[in-house]
């Protein structure tokens, strides 16, 4: 949960793990913590406080995100990097954009190109795609130009970019859009269910929700 609330000369009492956090912030914002014990604390610069309101990491960053899996993105000189809870730079600030870590990886952007890095800063997905998503069942969607395909965890393109839109893999199948019709492919790129639907959802327990445009209803 990311919750942003503008504050001007106002005391805020925030509930956090059944305790109270007291913030006194001038012309700033508050970000409520996600799942860690340090909370971003905003004035003109950003730092982190503990659940008692004590500033643990000084207010020195241009912006910052929540700690996730032990790391938080911070902005220095308009670039994104990652720090740990001891305020040690783990991944230098060199990205134009970065997201929180999730399942050991984070999406980053450099010069309009996207990729995925691990918690050491090593590239899992090369930063060369026009868009990318996280891994699901060992494959991640990537976009080159206007077309989407899939890449594996070694960086190999398993399914070349050829689809207008794609969904994540679920139960070894992924929804793909070709000319505004959705179908399902397997992990080798074989079309298992031909494109025929207006929209689809992921498979769960052997079933997927699909929208038949001509019938104007959702069905399994």
N, C-alpha and C positions, 0 to 999 in steps of 0.2 A: 504494500500500500504506500503510495506516494501522495502526500497531502500537503499542498502549498497554501499558506494563508498570509496575506499582507498584514503587517503590524506597524503602527505608528504610535510611539509613546504609550505602550500598553503592556500591562502585566499579563502573562499567560501561565496558567497552571495546566500541565499536561499529564494525563494518566499514562504511566508506562510500567508494565509488569507490577501492577497494583501499588505503585509508589507514585509520588508526585514530583514533577520536574518544574522548577520555577525559572522562567526566562524573562529578562527585561531587555527588550530589543528596540532600538531606534531605527525607524525607516528601514525595515528589514523583512525577512521571511523566516518561517519555521518549517522544517521538514520533519514529519513524524517518523520515528524509527521503524524499520521493517522487521528485523529479527535479531538485531545485535544491541549491545549495551551502550554504544556510543551514538550520539545524535548530532547530525550537522547543525551548527549554530551560526546563523547568518547576521552579519552587519554589512558594512561595505565590503568586508572580506569575510571569509568563511573558515571556521574551525570546527572542533567537535567537543561536546560536553558529555560527561557521564550522566547516569540517571539521577544524580543528586544536584545536577546543574553546575558542577565544577568543570571548568574548561580544561580538557586533557590535551588537546591538540590546538595550538595557538591559531588565532584568526589571521591567516596569512595567504589563504588560497582565494582565487577569483570566484570559484564555485566548487561544489563537491556533491557527491551522491551518498547514498546509504552504504554502510559496510555490508557486503554480501560475500560469504565464504572467506571471511578474513581480510578482504581487500575493499577499498573504496576508491572510486575515480575522483580525481581532483584536477582543477584547471590552474595552470601556471603559464603566464605569457600567452594566453589564448589557446593553449594546447592541453590535451587530456593525458593524464598518466594515472598510476595507481599507487596508493600507499597502504601500509599495514597499520595496525592499531598503535604501534609505537612511533608513528609518523616517519617511518623509514620508506624511502622511495623504492618500491619493488619493480615497477615498470616506469621508465622515464616518460615525462610529458612530451610526447611527440605526435600525438594523434589529433586530428581535427574534431573527432567525436568518439565517444566510447559509451558502452552500456555496462550495466552491472554484470558481475560474474554470475553464471548459472551453470551448474553441473560442470564446473572446471573450465569454462570458456566464456569469452566476452566478445561481442561484436565491436569492431573498431572501423574508423573511416579515415582515409588519407587522400587528399586531393580528389574527392568525389568517388573514390573506390573503396569497397568494403571487403573485409575479411574477418577471420576469427582467430583469436590468440588464446594461448593457455596462460596459467598463472605465473609463468616465468617470462612471458612476453613473446614466446616462440609462436610463429604463425602456424595455425592448424589449417586454416583456409587462406591461401595467398591473398594479399590485399590488392586484388586486381579486378574484382567484380563490381558491377553496377549496383548490386544489392545482394544480400545473403541472409539466411536465417540459421537458426541453431540446428544441431544434429537431432535426428529422431530415428531410432532403430538403425544407427550406423551411417545414415546418409543425411546430408544437409542441402536444402535448396539454394541455388546460386543463380543470379541473373547476369547474362552478358547481352548488352544492348536491350532489346525488348523481350528476349526469350529466356525461359527458365529451364534449368536442368538440375542434376544432383551430383554432389561430390562426396567421396568417402573420407574417412578419418586420416588417410595418408596423403590427401590432397589430390587424388586421382579423380578425374571426371568419369563417373560410372555411367551417367546418362547425360548426353550432350544437351546443351540448351536448345530447346525446340518448341517449348510450350508457352502459351500466352500467360498462364498462371498455373501455380501448383500448390498443393497442400502438403503437409508433412506425411511421412509414412506412418501407418498404423496397421498392425496385423499384416505386415508385408505388402500392403497396397497403399498407393498415394493417388489422390484425385488430381487430374490434370485437365487444363482447359485448352481446347483447340477450336478456334473460330467460334467462341462463345458457347461451345458445347463441352460438358464435362464428362469424363470417363475415368477409368482407373488403370494404372500400370503396376507391374511388379518391379522388383529391385533390379531386374536386368533391362527394364525399359519396354518389356512386352506389354501390349495393350490387352488387358484381361477383360475389361468391360468397355465396350466401344463408347466414344463420346456421343451422348444422347440426352444428357440432363441439363437443365437450366442452372442448377447448383447442386452441390453435394456436401456431405459432412464426412468425417473420418469413420472408418470401420471400428466397431466395438462389439465384441462377442459375436463376430460373424455377420453383423448387420451394419448397414450405413443408411443414414437418412438422405434421401434425394428429392429434388424438386422437379417434377414433370411440368414443363411450361404449358403444354397443351391441356393438361388436366387441372392446372391451377391448384395443386395440392401437394403437400409433402407425403412421402410414403417410404417404407422400408423395402 
